[in-house]
Amino acid sequence: MFKTIEYNDGIVRMIDQTRLPCETIYIECKTGPEVAEAIRKMVVRGAPAIGVAAAMGVSIAAQAIDTEDPLFFFKELEKQCDILASSRPTAVNLFWAIERMKRTGESVANGSVKKIKERLKEEAHRIYQEDIETNKTMGRHGQELIRDGATVMTHCNAGALATAGYGTALGVIRAAVEAGKKIRVYANETRPFLQGARLTAWELKEDNIPVKLITDNMAGYFMRKREIDLIIVGADRIAANGDVANKIGTYSLAVLAKEHGIPFYVAAPISTLDLNLESGEQIPIEERSREEVTHIGGKRFAPEDIEVAHPAFDMTPNALIHAIITEKGVIRSPFIENLKKAKLS
Ligand code: MRU
């Protein structure tokens, strides 16, 4: 099995997700800004993976700060954290991981800089390990919602590539397969950046999980034909009321699912929950470059200078969501109460 990301000997090594599935290339980041750039360019993407990468980025940035003075150290670290935090705006895991790293550093602030650096390195490794374990636990809870023989539709890539390993939505599918169930997957290609076609289709194929790739506009056709039993997607940020920001196109799928009476599930770790935001309306939606809309594989297929819009995410209101699968269990409505309980437990 491929490794999405790893951190050894002061180097963060990640599979270049912009090159998959045609080439399996790994890139190495040796500084915090290099990690930030890899996140911005989507070499590493997917909310939990972005969080893990950022934690590793904070750690390598910390190791490079050449001082014995803790005050100066924290001032410099703050600058590095700001660079990492500006890489992408929607996935809250990025900010969650940076905050956790800062708190970890501050918890040993009265020790030597050497000691602070050691703790930060340890914490980055811990965040990585925890993410894999969280996904496996989420998978165990979520797989109970899937019957043997079911066909699951998914959107974007919420798999091992989007996490430290195993995946959230794809982790639930993996856990169902590991429990001996025969599962088939419909993967939406996920325009404009094609994470479904390039990453989910590749990842599931590598794992020998039967997968059919469709274009996004085929989803309703297959729902109407009763070929889809349930939908599972990941999340980039979940507001306190259970509204979910996820890859653009998720909202349309949820509306279609409601029309066809198909259960719509979101799988995400508790770290994706942002209790500071009352509703999904407050979630910042990233606008990405026009080229992702006008070009595929570097080739333009739209008129030059055409006006484009490119929101990379959309928001699915909680009323369209059957349940949110987390490592703390399967959370249902009333979301405000139950999400808060899960976060604080
Ligand atoms: O723009 P991306 O590829 O980072 O978007 C990824 C998604 O929308 C995923 O569904 C989400 O991050 C959950 S990943 C487990």
Boltz pocket constraint, residues with backbone or C-beta under 6 A from the ligand:
constraints:
  - pocket:
      binder: B
      contacts: [[A, 45], [A, 46], [A, 47], [A, 48], [A, 91], [A, 155], [A, 156], [A, 157], [A, 158], [A, 159], [A, 162], [A, 163], [A, 167], [A, 168], [A, 169], [A, 195], [A, 233], [A, 234], [A, 235], [A, 236], [A, 246], [A, 247], [A, 248], [A, 267], [A, 312]]
      max_distance: 6.0
